[in-house]
């Protein structure tokens, strides 16, 4: 799951100039999505 989060974060970071901020947002979003997935 962690590898998936990292992959998603990197993929989203490549789409933005501010990679650090985008990566942090991508990681948080991915983590929240995974948590929602496991709640079902």
N, C-alpha and C positions, 0 to 999 in steps of 0.2 A: 504493500500500500504506500509505503514511504517513497519508493522508487517512482510510483505513479504520480504522487504529489510533486516530486521534483521535476518529472518530465513535463507535467502540465504547467508548472510555474515557469520553467525555462521556455516552453513553447509560447506562453503568453508574454514573457519578458521580451522576446525577439520582436514583438509587434509594437514596441514602445521605445522611445528614446531614453526615457528614465528607467533603465532596466532594474535598478535596485528597488525602487518604489513599486514598480510593476511586479517584480518577483515576489515581494512581500505580500502584495495584494493577491497575487495569484495563489500563493501558498495558503493564505488564510481562507480564500474562497474555496480552494480545493478541499481543504480540511473540513470546512463547514459542509460542503457537498457530500463528502464521505461520511461524516457523522449523521447527516440526514438520511443517507442511504442505509446505514446500519440500524437506524431507528425503526425502519419499516418492517 
